Amino acid sequence: MKGLLPACVWACICACLPSVGAAQGSSTAPVPAASVAAAGHFLAEAKQIVNAAEQPAAPWNGPRKGPRAQPGKHIAIVAEDLRNGGIVGVVDGVLEAAKVIGWSVKIFDDGGAPNLQLKMLAAALASRPDGLIIVGSDAHALLPGLEPFAEARIPIVGWHVASRAGPVPGTPVAMNVSTDPLEVARVTALAAIVQSDGHARAIIFTDSKYHIAQDKADAMAAVVRACSGCTLLEMCNVPISRSEERMPGTTRALLARYGSRWTYALAINDIYFDYAAPVLTQAGWPNTAMTMLSAGDGSESAFLRIRSGTFQTGTVAEPLNLHGWQLVDELNRLFAGESVTGYVFPVHLVTAENIGADGGDRLLYDPANGYRDIYRRIWQRP
C-alpha cells in the first residue's frame, strides 16, 4: 500500500536498496554519481512528505450522513492495557461520545496480560452487552473469545486490532479504526531521515506479539534501509506490557553496545521512550545526542518531551479522541443495520514547530475540524 508516498519515492527506494549493504560495509569504495543523485532525490521527496504530514489538520473529510442515534445501548469495552496512553485516549473518546449518543459503557482491562484477554472477553460477554469495542488487542489472537459474540449477533468494532483499517478478514470485527499503520511508520522513518539529513543510525523498538506492531517496525526498517547514508543498527523486540520493566536495562545494554554510533531511536509506540529517556539522562547524554521518533500514539509524555526538547522530536500522533467517536459511530451504524464507513483519518506528524495546534496545548492531538459537531448532527443529538 503506497498511500501518501509518491511512486517516485518508491522507485527511489527500490533503486537504493541494492546499495545499502555496500554503503554500510565499506567507507572506501567510490560512490557512483547515479547513487548520489538517487540519494538526493530520495531525501528531497522525503522532505516533501514529512512537510505535508506536519501541516495542521485539514478540514473534515469523513462521513457527514448516517443513521440517527440508536438509543439505550449497553457497550462493553475490552482494553489491552489502560497503562498505555493511546488506549486510554481512545477509551476516553468512546466515553465522551457514548454520553452524547446516550449509551452506557462498562470497561474490562486485561492489563496487558495474555492469560487475561480471553477471561476479560468472557466477563464482557457475561455483562450482556449490545455491542463490543476492543481496544489495542490483536483481533486474530482474540478470535476464540470473539466467536461467542458473533454467535450472539453482538456487533464488534476495534481500534488498532489489525494491520489495516477496515473490516478484519477472518474475524467478526466489522471495523478496525486506525490511521494507516504503514503510512504512520513510513512517515516516522522518513522524518528520521530528514532530520538526520540522510545519515540516521537507528534502532527500532517493537512488540512482535502484535501483527500491527511488527508490520509498522518492518515498514520503518524498509525505509531506513532504502536510505543509502543511513544504518539500521538493530530491531529490538520488547513487549509493550513489559516496557517499564525491560526498557531501562535494554537501553543501557544498547548504549554499551553502540555508544555514540546510535543516534536515532524509532518505536511503534511512545511508551518505550517513557523508560528509555531517563536512562539517557542518567548516562549524561545531552538531548542533542539522541533523537527519538515514534510511530504512535501521541501520548502526554511524548508531547512533554517534544515541547521541552528532551530527546523526542516527533510522534505520528493518532487522533485518539476522534477515533473514540468514530468507534461509537461505526457501532451505531451496525445497530441500525447499515455498513461501516471504512473511514481512515490522514497521518499527522507532531513536532516542536506545530505542537501548539490541534490540541497540543492540552498535550494531545485533537484535530480542530469540528468532528464532534458533525457526529452530533449525524446522530441527531444536541
C-alpha positions in Angstrom: 0.0 0.0 0.0 1.7 3.2 -1.2 -0.7 5.6 0.4 0.7 9.1 0.6 4.2 8.1 -0.7 4.5 9.1 -4.4 5.5 6.5 -6.9 8.8 8.3 -7.4 9.8 7.7 -3.8 9.0 4.0 -4.1 11.1 3.9 -7.3 13.9 5.5 -5.4 13.5 3.0 -2.5 13.8 0.1 -4.9 16.8 1.7 -6.6 18.6 2.4 -3.3 18.1 -1.0 -1.6 20.8 -2.9 -3.5 23.4 -0.3 -2.5 22.7 -0.4 1.3 25.0 -3.3 2.0 27.9 -1.7 0.2 27.3 1.6 1.8 27.3 0.2 5.2 30.0 -2.3 4.7 32.8 -0.2 3.2 33.6 3.5 3.5 36.4 3.4 1.0 34.5 2.3 -2.1 33.8 5.1 -4.6 30.1 6.2 -4.7 28.7 6.3 -8.2 27.3 9.6 -9.4 24.0 7.9 -10.1 23.8 6.8 -6.5 24.5 10.3 -5.2 21.7 11.6 -7.4 19.3 8.9 -6.3 20.1 9.7 -2.6 19.5 13.4 -3.2 16.2 12.7 -4.9 15.1 10.4 -2.1 15.9 13.0 0.5 14.1 15.7 -1.4 11.0 13.6 -1.7 11.2 12.6 1.9 11.2 16.3 2.9 8.1 16.9 0.9 6.2 14.0 2.5 7.3 15.0 6.0 6.4 18.6 5.4 2.9 17.5 4.3 2.5 15.4 7.4 3.4 18.3 9.6 0.6 20.6 8.4 -2.3 21.4 10.7 -5.3 19.2 10.5 -7.2 19.5 7.2 -11.0 20.1 7.2 -13.1 17.1 8.0 -13.2 14.7 5.1 -15.1 11.9 6.9 -18.7 10.9 6.9 -21.4 13.5 7.2 -24.5 11.3 6.9 -25.7 8.2 8.7 -28.3 6.7 11.0 -29.7 8.7 13.9 -28.7 7.5 17.4 -29.9 4.0 18.3 -30.9 4.6 21.9 -30.4 2.7 25.1 -27.4 0.6 24.1 -25.1 -1.0 26.6 -21.5 -1.3 25.3 -18.6 -3.4 26.6 -15.0 -2.2 26.1 -12.2 -4.7 26.4 -8.9 -2.7 26.7 -5.5 -4.2 26.1 -3.8 -2.2 28.8 -5.0 1.0 30.4 -1.4 1.9 31.4 -0.9 2.7 27.7 -1.7 6.4 26.9 -3.0 5.6 23.4 -5.5 3.1 24.7 -6.6 5.5 27.5 -7.1 8.3 24.9 -9.4 6.1 22.8 -11.4 4.9 25.7 -11.9 8.5 26.9 -13.1 9.3 23.4 -15.6 6.4 23.5 -16.9 7.5 26.9 -17.3 11.1 25.7 -19.2 10.0 22.6 -21.3 7.4 24.4 -22.5 10.1 26.8 -23.7 12.2 23.8 -25.3 9.4 22.0 -27.0 8.0 25.2 -25.3 4.7 25.8 -23.9 3.1 28.9 -20.4 1.6 28.9 -18.5 -0.9 31.0 -14.8 -1.3 30.8 -12.7 -4.5 31.1 -8.9 -4.1 31.3 -6.6 -7.1 30.8 -3.6 -5.1 31.9 -1.5 -6.4 29.0 -1.6 -10.0 30.4 -2.1 -12.5 27.6 -3.7 -15.0 30.1 -6.4 -12.5 31.0 -7.5 -11.5 27.5 -10.0 -14.3 27.0 -11.2 -14.0 30.6 -11.9 -10.3 30.1 -13.8 -11.1 26.9 -15.8 -13.8 28.8 -16.6 -11.3 31.5 -17.6 -8.7 28.9 -20.0 -11.3 27.3 -21.5 -12.1 30.7 -22.4 -8.4 31.1 -24.8 -9.0 28.2 -23.7 -6.0 26.0 -25.4 -4.9 22.8 -22.1 -4.2 21.3 -18.3 -4.8 21.9 -15.4 -2.5 21.4 -11.9 -4.0 21.6 -9.0 -1.5 22.0 -5.4 -2.4 21.3 -5.5 -6.2 21.1 -4.9 -8.4 18.1 -8.2 -9.5 16.7 -6.9 -12.8 15.3 -5.3 -13.7 18.7 -8.7 -12.9 20.4 -10.7 -15.0 17.9 -11.7 -17.8 20.3 -13.1 -15.1 22.6 -14.8 -13.1 19.9 -16.7 -16.0 18.3 -19.3 -16.2 21.1 -20.2 -12.5 20.4 -20.6 -13.3 16.8 -22.8 -16.3 17.6 -25.0 -14.0 19.8 -25.1 -11.4 16.9 -23.3 -8.8 19.0 -21.6 -6.4 16.7 -17.8 -5.8 17.2 -15.6 -2.9 16.3 -12.0 -2.3 17.4 -9.1 0.1 17.5 -5.6 -1.0 16.4 -6.7 -4.6 16.3 -5.2 -5.4 12.9 -2.5 -4.2 10.5 -5.1 -2.5 8.2 -8.0 -0.2 8.8 -11.5 -1.5 7.9 -13.2 -4.9 8.4 -10.8 -7.5 9.7 -10.9 -10.6 7.4 -11.3 -14.0 9.2 -12.7 -12.4 12.3 -16.2 -10.9 13.3 -14.6 -7.5 13.7 -16.7 -5.3 11.4 -14.3 -2.3 11.6 -10.8 -1.7 12.7 -10.5 2.1 13.4 -7.0 3.4 12.7 -4.9 5.7 10.7 -3.0 3.7 8.1 -0.4 2.0 10.2 2.1 1.6 7.4 1.9 5.2 6.4 2.4 6.1 10.1 5.5 4.0 10.2 6.9 5.3 6.9 6.4 9.0 7.8 8.2 8.3 11.1 11.2 6.8 9.4 11.2 9.5 6.7 11.2 12.1 9.5 14.3 10.5 10.9 16.0 10.6 7.5 15.1 14.2 7.0 16.2 15.3 10.5 19.5 13.5 10.1 20.0 14.8 6.6 20.1 11.2 5.4 22.6 9.9 8.0 20.4 8.3 10.7 21.9 5.4 12.6 18.8 3.8 14.0 17.4 1.2 16.4 13.8 0.3 16.1 11.7 -0.9 19.1 8.6 -3.1 18.5 6.5 -5.8 20.1 6.3 -8.8 17.7 3.3 -10.2 19.6 1.1 -7.9 17.6 0.9 -8.1 13.8 0.3 -4.3 13.5 3.4 -3.5 15.6 5.7 -5.8 13.6 4.3 -4.5 10.3 5.0 -1.0 11.4 8.5 -1.9 12.5 9.2 -3.7 9.2 7.9 -0.7 7.3 10.2 1.6 9.2 13.1 -0.7 8.7 12.5 -0.8 4.9 12.6 3.0 4.7 15.8 3.2 6.8 17.5 0.5 4.7 16.5 2.4 1.5 18.4 5.4 2.7 21.9 4.9 1.3 23.6 7.0 4.0 21.6 5.5 6.9 22.2 2.4 9.0 19.7 0.2 10.8 21.7 -0.9 13.8 19.2 -3.3 15.3 15.5 -4.1 15.8 14.6 -4.7 19.4 11.6 -6.8 20.4 10.3 -5.5 23.8 6.7 -6.4 24.9 4.8 -3.2 25.4 3.2 -4.6 28.6 6.7 -5.1 30.0 8.3 -1.9 28.8 8.6 -0.4 32.3 10.4 -3.5 33.4 12.6 -4.1 30.3 13.4 -0.8 28.6 15.8 0.6 31.2 18.1 -2.5 31.0 17.7 -2.8 27.3 18.6 0.9 26.8 21.7 0.5 28.9 22.8 -2.6 27.0 22.3 -0.8 23.7 24.3 2.2 24.9 27.1 -0.1 25.9 27.0 -1.9 22.5 26.8 1.0 20.2 27.7 4.1 22.1 27.7 7.3 20.0 27.0 5.3 16.9 23.4 5.1 17.9 21.8 8.4 17.0 18.1 7.7 16.3 15.5 5.6 18.3 12.4 4.7 16.4 9.5 3.0 18.1 6.0 1.7 17.3 4.7 3.4 20.4 5.7 6.4 22.6 5.6 4.3 25.8 9.1 2.8 25.0 10.6 6.3 25.4 9.0 6.8 28.8 11.6 4.4 30.2 14.4 5.0 27.7 14.7 8.7 28.1 15.5 8.7 31.8 18.3 6.2 31.2 19.9 8.5 28.6 19.7 11.4 31.1 21.2 9.3 33.8 24.0 8.3 31.4 24.8 12.0 30.9 23.7 12.1 27.3 22.8 15.6 26.1 19.4 15.9 24.4 21.1 16.5 21.0 23.0 13.2 21.2 19.9 11.0 20.6 16.8 11.7 18.6 13.5 9.8 19.3 10.6 9.5 16.9 7.5 7.4 17.5 5.1 5.8 15.0 2.2 6.3 17.6 0.3 7.1 19.6 0.9 10.7 20.7 0.9 10.3 24.5 1.0 13.1 27.0 4.6 12.2 28.0 5.6 12.3 24.3 4.1 15.8 23.9 6.0 16.9 27.0 9.3 15.6 25.7 8.8 17.2 22.3 7.8 20.6 23.9 10.8 20.5 26.3 13.3 19.2 23.7 14.1 16.1 25.7 15.3 13.7 23.1 12.0 13.2 21.4 11.4 15.3 18.3 8.3 13.8 16.8 5.4 11.4 17.2 3.0 10.5 14.4 0.1 11.0 16.8 -3.3 9.3 16.5 -6.4 11.4 16.9 -7.3 9.3 19.9 -10.4 11.1 21.0 -11.7 11.3 17.4 -11.1 7.6 17.0 -13.2 7.0 20.1 -16.1 9.0 18.5 -15.6 7.1 15.2 -15.9 3.7 17.1 -19.2 4.8 18.5 -20.4 5.9 15.1 -19.4 2.7 13.4 -21.2 0.7 16.1 -24.3 2.9 15.7 -24.3 2.1 12.0 -24.2 -1.6 12.7 -27.0 -1.3 15.2 -29.1 0.4 12.5 -28.3 -2.4 10.0 -26.0 -0.2 7.9 -22.5 -0.8 6.7 -19.4 0.7 8.4 -17.8 3.8 6.8 -14.3 2.4 6.4 -13.0 6.0 7.1 -9.3 6.4 7.6 -8.0 9.7 9.1 -4.9 11.2 7.5 -1.4 10.8 9.1 -0.1 13.7 11.1 3.4 14.3 12.5 3.6 16.3 15.7 6.9 18.3 16.1 8.1 21.2 18.2 7.1 23.5 15.4 3.4 22.5 15.3 2.7 21.2 18.7 0.7 24.2 19.8 -2.0 23.5 17.2 -4.9 20.9 17.2 -4.9 20.2 20.9 -1.2 20.3 21.6 -1.7 22.9 24.4 -3.7 20.0 26.1 -0.9 17.5 25.4 -2.8 15.6 22.8 -3.6 15.6 19.1 -7.2 16.6 18.8 -7.9 17.9 15.3 -9.7 21.2 15.2 -12.0 20.2 12.4 -15.4 20.1 14.2 -15.8 16.3 14.2 -17.8 16.4 17.5 -20.5 18.6 16.0 -20.5 16.6 12.8 -21.2 13.3 14.6 -23.8 15.1 16.8 -25.6 16.1 13.6 -25.4 12.6 12.1 -26.8 11.1 15.3 -29.4 14.0 15.7 -28.2 14.6 19.2 -28.0 18.0 20.9 
